[in-house]
């Protein structure tokens, strides 16, 4: 029997409670996660696991991030409704959609044409009008549209992402996993307004590496 309209999904409710218990407490971030249908971004084989607090595989050997990490990174950005946000690594488009609900504009760069095409179709289906996409090398950012108020990197940079930091406003915030190994440090860079940054290590994470160039796909 189908659930009556507007009845909350128990799995989604459990996920939101789990995120709260882990420290994701910003009401706007939680609402964005709650109102974004993660199952729409999840491959058919894994749709029943869409509300699990775990990363799941998607096409091109990539993943849709664990909701806790999505919530933590989004909360760490401290996004304002007027902000222009650059996202490096569109992936499934799930994180992009959440960012779009919190900011004025999201510029998102993806190196896999297949992933970008599928994400763009979902953005259209969801009626998102404040997402601008680009097929390209995420490590280079989007200098033509810089500077940005916020930057989120959803792949692990081997070291300090200087090219991306140069595209941040003087008092902007960048959140990125940093490190070459299987476990990286999730770091937040906060501009001091004078060209420098305060750097804070948030937690250990596991992300796919940030690779140069665009992917060659069959």
C-alpha positions in Angstrom: 0.0 0.0 0.0 1.4 3.4 -0.9 2.0 5.9 1.9 -0.5 8.7 2.1 0.7 12.0 0.7 2.9 14.1 3.0 3.6 11.2 5.3 7.3 11.5 6.2 9.5 8.7 5.1 10.7 6.8 8.2 14.1 6.1 6.6 14.6 9.8 5.8 13.5 10.7 9.3 16.1 8.3 10.8 18.7 9.8 8.5 18.0 13.4 9.7 18.1 12.3 13.3 21.4 10.5 12.7 22.9 13.7 11.1 21.8 15.7 14.1 23.4 13.3 16.5 26.7 13.6 14.6 26.7 17.4 14.8 24.9 18.5 11.6 22.6 20.9 13.3 22.1 23.9 11.0 18.4 24.0 10.3 18.8 25.3 6.7 21.3 22.5 5.9 19.1 19.8 7.4 16.0 21.2 5.5 18.0 21.2 2.2 19.0 17.5 2.8 15.5 16.6 3.8 13.9 18.1 0.7 16.4 16.7 -1.8 15.4 13.3 -3.1 18.7 11.4 -2.7 17.0 8.4 -4.4 16.8 10.4 -7.6 20.6 10.6 -7.7 21.2 7.0 -6.8 21.6 4.2 -9.4 18.7 1.7 -9.6 20.8 -1.0 -8.0 21.2 1.1 -4.8 17.9 3.0 -4.6 16.7 1.0 -1.6 19.8 2.3 0.2 19.3 5.9 -0.7 18.6 7.0 2.9 21.5 5.1 4.4 24.2 7.2 5.9 26.8 5.8 3.6 28.6 6.6 0.3 27.2 4.7 -2.7 28.8 4.0 -6.1 27.7 5.8 -9.2 28.9 5.8 -12.8 32.5 6.4 -13.9 33.9 4.8 -10.8 32.8 7.7 -8.6 30.5 7.9 -5.6 27.6 9.8 -4.2 28.9 11.1 -0.8 27.8 9.9 2.6 25.0 12.2 3.8 26.9 13.0 7.0 29.9 14.3 5.0 27.5 16.2 2.7 25.9 17.8 5.7 29.2 18.5 7.4 30.9 20.1 4.4 27.8 22.2 3.6 27.5 23.4 7.2 31.2 24.2 7.3 30.8 26.6 4.3 28.3 28.8 6.2 26.5 29.7 3.1 24.4 32.9 2.8 21.5 33.2 0.4 23.3 35.9 -1.5 26.5 33.7 -2.1 27.9 32.5 -5.3 29.3 29.0 -4.8 31.8 27.1 -6.9 31.6 23.3 -6.6 34.4 21.2 -7.9 33.1 17.7 -8.9 29.4 17.7 -9.9 29.2 13.9 -9.6 25.6 12.7 -9.3 24.4 16.3 -8.7 23.2 15.5 -5.2 25.5 17.9 -3.4 25.0 20.5 -6.1 21.2 20.4 -5.5 21.7 20.9 -1.8 24.0 23.9 -2.4 21.5 25.4 -4.8 18.8 25.5 -2.1 21.1 27.6 0.2 22.8 30.0 -2.2 22.1 32.5 -5.0 24.1 30.7 -7.7 26.1 27.4 -7.9 28.8 27.0 -10.5 29.7 23.4 -10.8 32.6 21.7 -12.8 32.8 18.0 -13.7 35.5 16.2 -15.6 33.3 13.2 -16.7 30.9 14.2 -19.5 28.6 11.3 -18.7 28.1 12.4 -15.1 27.6 16.0 -16.1 25.0 15.1 -18.7 23.0 12.9 -16.3 23.2 15.6 -13.5 22.0 18.3 -15.9 19.0 16.2 -16.8 18.2 15.8 -13.1 18.6 19.6 -12.5 16.1 20.2 -15.3 13.7 17.6 -13.8 13.9 19.2 -10.4 13.4 22.7 -11.8 16.7 24.1 -10.6 17.3 27.5 -12.2 20.4 28.7 -10.3 22.9 26.0 -11.3 25.5 26.7 -14.0 27.5 23.7 -15.2 30.8 23.3 -17.0 32.6 20.3 -18.4 36.3 20.8 -17.5 39.3 20.4 -15.2 38.0 21.1 -11.7 41.5 21.7 -10.4 41.6 24.8 -12.4 38.3 26.1 -11.0 36.3 28.6 -13.1 38.5 31.7 -13.2 36.2 33.5 -15.7 33.5 33.6 -13.0 35.7 34.3 -10.0 35.8 35.5 -7.3 33.4 33.2 -5.4 32.0 33.6 -1.9 32.3 29.9 -1.2 34.1 26.9 -2.8 33.5 23.2 -2.1 35.8 20.5 -3.5 34.3 17.0 -3.6 37.6 15.2 -4.6 40.8 15.0 -2.6 43.5 17.5 -3.6 47.0 16.3 -3.0 48.0 19.5 -1.3 46.8 23.1 -0.7 44.5 23.9 -3.7 46.2 27.2 -4.5 44.5 27.7 -7.9 41.1 27.4 -6.2 42.0 29.6 -3.2 43.1 32.3 -5.7 39.5 32.3 -6.9 38.0 32.9 -3.5 36.9 36.3 -2.2 39.2 37.8 0.5 36.8 36.7 3.3 35.5 33.6 1.6 35.5 30.0 2.7 36.8 26.9 0.9 36.2 23.4 2.2 38.1 20.5 0.7 39.6 17.1 1.5 43.4 17.3 1.4 45.9 14.4 1.1 47.3 11.8 -1.3 46.5 8.7 0.7 43.3 6.7 1.1 42.4 8.8 4.1 42.5 12.6 3.8 42.0 15.6 6.1 38.9 17.6 5.5 40.0 21.2 5.9 38.3 24.6 6.0 40.1 27.6 4.6 38.7 31.0 5.8 40.0 34.1 4.2 41.3 36.7 6.6 40.4 39.6 4.3 44.1 40.4 3.6 45.1 37.5 1.3 45.8 35.0 4.0 43.8 32.0 5.3 43.0 30.4 8.6 43.0 26.7 8.2 41.0 24.2 10.3 41.1 20.4 10.1 37.5 19.2 10.5 37.8 15.4 10.3 39.3 12.5 8.4 37.5 11.5 5.2 37.8 9.2 2.1 37.3 10.8 -1.3 38.3 9.9 -4.8 41.4 11.9 -5.9 41.2 15.3 -7.7 42.7 14.4 -11.1 44.1 16.7 -13.8 42.3 17.3 -17.1 39.1 15.8 -18.3 38.2 12.1 -18.4 38.4 10.1 -21.7 35.2 8.1 -21.9 34.3 5.4 -24.4 
